[in-house]
């Protein structure tokens, strides 16, 4: 169902399941989520998304450190502007 534990697929599937459950329960007169709960879920998902991709794309892991070293060795890393 999910290939290689793809985070985006899992999040999409989970969100779709919750939304469809909410629609089903609303049709029977039950309020599964209110607006505050939806906002809280969106805020938590955004927080986790920012942390995950911030860590993934800033050379924080072993793979990222190896890539950074390779870029530095090849002279391709972006250099900081310093005024001496």
Backbone as CSV, one residue per row, in Angstrom:
resi,resn,N_x,N_y,N_z,CA_x,CA_y,CA_z,C_x,C_y,C_z
1,UNK,0.829,-1.194,0.000,0.000,0.000,0.000,0.870,1.253,0.000
2,UNK,1.821,1.346,0.929,2.753,2.469,0.963,4.124,1.959,0.549
3,UNK,4.760,2.657,-0.358,6.078,2.242,-0.815,7.159,2.923,0.018
4,UNK,8.065,2.151,0.561,9.221,2.647,1.308,8.825,3.602,2.432
5,UNK,7.688,3.359,3.075,7.224,4.212,4.179,7.236,5.691,3.798
6,UNK,6.692,5.994,2.656,6.675,7.355,2.153,5.804,8.229,3.053
7,UNK,6.409,9.211,3.698,5.731,10.061,4.669,4.571,10.827,4.038
8,UNK,4.757,11.330,2.845,3.693,12.093,2.192,2.471,11.223,1.925
9,UNK,2.676,9.991,1.488,1.555,9.083,1.239,0.812,8.768,2.528
10,UNK,1.549,8.559,3.597,0.928,8.233,4.881,0.108,9.411,5.392
11,UNK,0.647,10.616,5.294,-0.073,11.809,5.749,-1.331,12.012,4.921
12,UNK,-1.218,11.877,3.591,-2.378,12.035,2.712,-3.457,11.003,3.023
13,UNK,-3.059,9.765,3.220,-4.012,8.697,3.522,-4.711,8.962,4.860
14,UNK,-3.946,9.321,5.872,-4.508,9.591,7.198,-5.465,10.780,7.154
15,UNK,-5.066,11.858,6.472,-5.929,13.038,6.371,-7.212,12.700,5.615
16,UNK,-7.087,11.950,4.532,-8.272,11.558,3.774,-9.217,10.697,4.593
17,UNK,-8.669,9.775,5.374,-9.506,8.920,6.211,-10.238,9.745,7.261
18,UNK,-9.562,10.701,7.887,-10.212,11.539,8.894,-11.286,12.432,8.286
19,UNK,-11.004,12.995,7.128,-11.986,13.871,6.475,-13.207,13.065,6.057
20,UNK,-12.996,11.885,5.491,-14.145,11.074,5.070,-14.955,10.609,6.276
21,UNK,-14.285,10.263,7.379,-14.990,9.896,8.600,-15.792,11.072,9.135
22,UNK,-15.221,12.261,9.065,-15.923,13.465,9.509,-17.179,13.694,8.672
23,UNK,-17.071,13.539,7.339,-18.242,13.711,6.473,-19.326,12.673,6.789
24,UNK,-18.910,11.442,7.011,-19.857,10.381,7.319,-20.599,10.667,8.626
25,UNK,-19.853,11.045,9.662,-20.488,11.305,10.951,-21.358,12.564,10.925
26,UNK,-20.966,13.575,10.140,-21.794,14.780,10.036,-23.122,14.471,9.352
27,UNK,-23.110,13.519,8.432,-24.363,13.163,7.765,-25.347,12.515,8.736
28,UNK,-24.849,11.942,9.828,-25.713,11.376,10.855,-25.931,12.327,12.032
29,UNK,-25.435,13.548,11.924,-25.683,14.558,12.947,-24.631,14.643,14.040
30,UNK,-23.517,13.936,13.899,-22.452,14.004,14.893,-21.349,14.930,14.413
31,UNK,-20.860,15.776,15.299,-19.720,16.639,14.973,-18.459,15.951,15.469
32,UNK,-17.681,15.450,14.540,-16.453,14.737,14.881,-15.333,15.723,15.192
33,UNK,-15.189,16.748,14.354,-14.183,17.793,14.544,-14.867,19.142,14.571
34,UNK,-14.411,20.028,15.444,-14.837,21.417,15.350,-13.675,22.217,14.771
35,UNK,-13.869,23.486,14.523,-12.839,24.296,13.853,-11.553,24.399,14.666
36,UNK,-11.655,24.458,15.980,-10.452,24.546,16.809,-9.614,23.275,16.695
37,UNK,-10.274,22.133,16.631,-9.544,20.873,16.498,-8.875,20.759,15.132
38,UNK,-9.559,21.208,14.098,-8.968,21.191,12.756,-7.750,22.106,12.723
39,UNK,-7.862,23.294,13.315,-6.725,24.215,13.370,-5.558,23.601,14.138
40,UNK,-5.851,22.908,15.235,-4.788,22.286,16.021,-4.083,21.193,15.223
41,UNK,-4.832,20.377,14.504,-4.232,19.318,13.688,-3.366,19.913,12.587
42,UNK,-3.854,20.968,11.938,-3.082,21.624,10.882,-1.806,22.234,11.452
43,UNK,-1.891,22.852,12.623,-0.706,23.441,13.247,0.326,22.382,13.617
44,UNK,-0.121,21.264,14.152,0.805,20.188,14.520,1.448,19.588,13.276
45,UNK,0.647,19.346,12.239,1.188,18.792,10.988,2.187,19.756,10.363
46,UNK,1.882,21.050,10.386,2.813,22.047,9.835,4.112,22.075,10.622
47,UNK,4.018,22.013,11.938,5.199,22.005,12.791,6.096,20.813,12.467
48,UNK,5.490,19.621,12.376,6.265,18.423,12.069,6.860,18.472,10.660
49,UNK,6.096,19.000,9.720,6.565,19.149,8.343,7.791,20.057,8.290
50,UNK,7.725,21.182,8.981,8.842,22.136,8.995,10.070,21.519,9.655
51,UNK,9.887,20.821,10.771,11.020,20.170,11.434,11.659,19.109,10.548
52,UNK,10.836,18.274,9.936,11.346,17.183,9.106,12.139,17.720,7.918
53,UNK,11.556,18.633,7.167,12.240,19.118,5.984,13.362,20.094,6.315
54,UNK,13.264,20.769,7.457,14.374,21.605,7.891,15.598,20.767,8.206
55,UNK,15.394,19.656,8.871,16.505,18.755,9.196,17.017,18.042,7.947
56,UNK,16.113,17.669,7.073,16.497,16.904,5.887,17.329,17.731,4.913
57,UNK,17.036,19.015,4.804,17.679,19.845,3.784,18.727,20.804,4.337
58,UNK,19.228,20.541,5.539,20.244,21.417,6.120,21.473,20.664,6.588
59,UNK,21.782,19.554,5.964,22.996,18.780,6.230,23.112,18.358,7.695
60,UNK,22.016,17.972,8.343,22.078,17.607,9.753,22.339,16.121,9.978
61,UNK,21.952,15.273,9.052,22.148,13.838,9.214,23.500,13.382,8.689
62,UNK,23.785,12.081,8.848,25.055,11.525,8.363,25.178,11.669,6.853
63,UNK,24.096,11.384,6.164,24.105,11.491,4.704,24.327,12.949,4.279
64,UNK,23.683,13.882,4.969,23.843,15.296,4.660,25.250,15.793,4.939
65,UNK,25.857,15.325,6.044,27.234,15.715,6.365,28.206,15.195,5.308
66,UNK,27.972,13.966,4.844,28.825,13.402,3.789,28.665,14.194,2.492
67,UNK,27.434,14.582,2.188,27.191,15.380,0.986,27.852,16.749,1.101
68,UNK,27.774,17.362,2.270,28.393,18.668,2.484,29.906,18.585,2.320
69,UNK,30.510,17.531,2.878,31.956,17.345,2.735,32.342,17.159,1.275
70,UNK,31.539,16.415,0.547,31.803,16.203,-0.876,31.706,17.515,-1.655
71,UNK,30.705,18.326,-1.331,30.558,19.625,-1.997,31.721,20.558,-1.669
72,UNK,32.163,20.549,-0.413,33.295,21.380,-0.024,34.567,20.935,-0.733
73,UNK,34.758,19.632,-0.825,35.945,19.092,-1.490,35.967,19.471,-2.969
74,UNK,34.800,19.491,-3.593,34.705,19.837,-5.015,34.664,21.350,-5.235
75,UNK,34.569,22.133,-4.151,34.531,23.583,-4.267,33.190,24.101,-4.754
76,UNK,32.125,23.343,-4.516,30.804,23.717,-5.015,29.877,24.262,-3.934
77,UNK,30.341,24.302,-2.703,29.487,24.786,-1.633,29.354,26.303,-1.716
78,UNK,28.179,26.795,-1.417,27.921,28.220,-1.433,28.761,28.886,-0.329
79,UNK,29.484,29.913,-0.676,30.359,30.568,0.292,29.665,31.758,0.916
80,UNK,29.977,31.984,2.173,29.433,33.116,2.905,30.224,34.360,2.558
81,UNK,29.508,35.479,2.443,30.187,36.749,2.159,30.722,37.324,3.458
82,UNK,32.031,37.497,3.529,32.663,38.087,4.707,33.443,39.307,4.280
83,UNK,33.265,40.359,5.014,34.020,41.589,4.748,35.126,41.678,5.782
84,UNK,36.371,41.533,5.338,37.518,41.578,6.271,38.160,42.935,6.238
